[in-house]
């Protein structure tokens, strides 16, 4: 039997995030059906990681939730300043956890607000492993004995 995890992403991306990155993110979220051109499939990761499961298969209370939207962050003298608001809460099996690094690598260089970027936890645990985004990267995290991400 597989171990199961709750994975949460909660962060803002810069408004100037390249379209190639946004296309990859929309594909991962299930908003675009076609595999985006230029997405690195070298790791064998050929399925979207953040597509919500249907409610019949949910394993965590509340089910999977995803959201990506462009939001006004502030009003300045030269106009409005926008950022992309990303929120995803998904149930993953342990095999998918191997691809968390791929997703964090995609997001990290485009984070608008450094700090908390999300967390994961084994569904039977109360402790979470937080990942923080800073300076175009993320703090190393460790998943069950595997080298830190």
C-alpha positions as a printed Julia matrix, in Angstrom:
149×3 Matrix{Float64}:
   0.0    0.0     0.0
   1.25   3.47   -0.86
   1.87   6.24    1.63
  -0.38   9.21    1.07
   0.37  12.92    1.45
  -1.4   16.24    1.51
   0.53  18.76   -0.63
  -0.3   22.46   -0.37
   1.08  25.31   -2.5
   0.2   28.82   -1.37
   2.25  31.54   -3.01
   2.3   34.52   -5.35
   4.12  34.57   -8.67
   5.39  37.75  -10.31
   3.16  39.24  -12.96
   6.01  38.95  -15.49
   6.32  35.18  -15.04
   7.15  33.84  -18.52
   4.28  32.4   -20.55
   6.12  29.07  -20.84
   6.09  28.73  -17.02
   2.43  29.79  -16.81
   1.51  27.26  -19.51
   3.27  24.5   -17.58
   1.49  25.56  -14.39
  -1.93  25.67  -16.08
  -1.26  22.15  -17.43
  -0.28  20.89  -13.96
  -3.49  22.42  -12.54
  -5.63  20.8   -15.24
  -6.6   24.13  -16.8
  -4.94  23.27  -20.14
  -5.28  19.78  -21.61
  -2.26  19.7   -23.9
   1.28  19.04  -22.69
   2.98  22.45  -22.94
   5.73  22.94  -25.46
   9.11  23.34  -23.82
   8.2   21.64  -20.54
  11.11  19.46  -19.51
   9.95  15.84  -19.5
  13.45  14.51  -18.85
  12.44  13.2   -15.42
   9.7   11.05  -16.92
   7.05  13.25  -15.33
   4.4   13.13  -18.02
   1.22  13.72  -16.05
  -0.14  16.83  -14.35
   0.63  16.93  -10.62
  -2.05  19.31   -9.36
  -5.23  18.23  -11.15
  -7.92  17.81   -8.49
  -9.2   14.27   -7.97
 -12.9   13.78   -8.29
 -14.77  13.79   -5.02
 -15.41  10.04   -5.14
 -11.68   9.4    -4.68
 -10.78  12.04   -2.1
  -8.59  10.94    0.78
  -8.31  14.19    2.74
 -11.26  16.12    4.17
 -12.46  18.84    1.83
 -10.96  17.22   -1.24
  -8.52  18.71   -3.71
  -8.67  22.43   -4.48
  -6.75  24.45   -7.07
  -6.81  28.12   -7.99
  -4.68  30.34  -10.21
  -5.74  33.92  -10.77
  -4.22  37.29  -11.49
  -4.88  39.64   -8.59
  -4.27  43.32   -7.89
  -1.75  43.53   -5.05
  -1.55  47.3    -4.69
  -2.39  50.58   -6.31
   0.6   52.76   -7.14
   1.06  56.2    -8.67
   1.69  54.52  -12.02
  -1.3   52.14  -11.8
  -2.16  48.74  -10.41
   0.47  46.13   -9.54
  -0.55  42.52  -10.23
   0.67  39.11   -9.1
  -0.48  35.58   -9.85
  -2.1   33.98   -6.82
  -1.53  30.2    -6.72
  -3.28  27.9    -4.28
  -3.39  24.15   -4.6
  -4.22  21.49   -2.05
  -3.92  17.96   -3.35
  -3.72  14.38   -2.22
  -0.6   12.64   -3.58
   0.65   9.07   -3.34
   4.28   8.57   -2.36
   5.46   7.96   -5.95
   4.27  11.45   -6.93
   6.28  13.01   -4.1
   9.4   12.32   -6.15
   8.22  15.06   -8.54
   7.73  17.76   -5.9
  11.22  19.06   -6.66
  10.27  19.51  -10.35
   7.29  21.64   -9.36
   9.22  23.73   -6.83
  12.02  24.28   -9.37
   9.42  25.55  -11.85
   7.96  28.05   -9.37
  10.93  29.24   -7.28
  12.54  31.69   -9.75
   9.21  33.51  -10.22
   8.05  33.91   -6.61
   6.84  37.46   -5.92
   6.81  37.31   -2.14
   9.54  35.33   -0.4
   8.69  33.15    2.57
   6.1   30.44    3.11
   5.25  28.69   -0.14
   3.33  25.71    1.14
   3.81  22.42    2.9
   3.3   18.71    2.76
   2.43  16.12    5.37
   1.72  12.42    5.56
  -2.07  12.22    5.9
  -1.75  10.42    9.25
   0.65  13.02   10.7
  -0.01  16.35   12.36
   3.47  17.73   11.65
   3.96  19.5     8.33
   7.12  20.02    6.31
   7.1   23.64    5.18
   8.89  24.88    2.09
  10.05  28.48    1.97
  10.92  30.37   -1.19
  13.9   32.76   -1.06
  16.15  34.35   -3.68
  14.83  32.31   -6.62
  15.14  29.0    -4.77
  13.55  27.12   -1.88
  14.81  25.83    1.42
  15.92  22.19    1.23
  13.25  19.73    2.34
  13.5   16.03    3.05
  10.98  13.32    2.17
  11.29  10.0     4.03
  15.01   9.53    3.98
  15.55  10.84    0.46
  18.21  13.52    0.02
  16.82  17.0     0.76
  15.03  18.66   -2.12
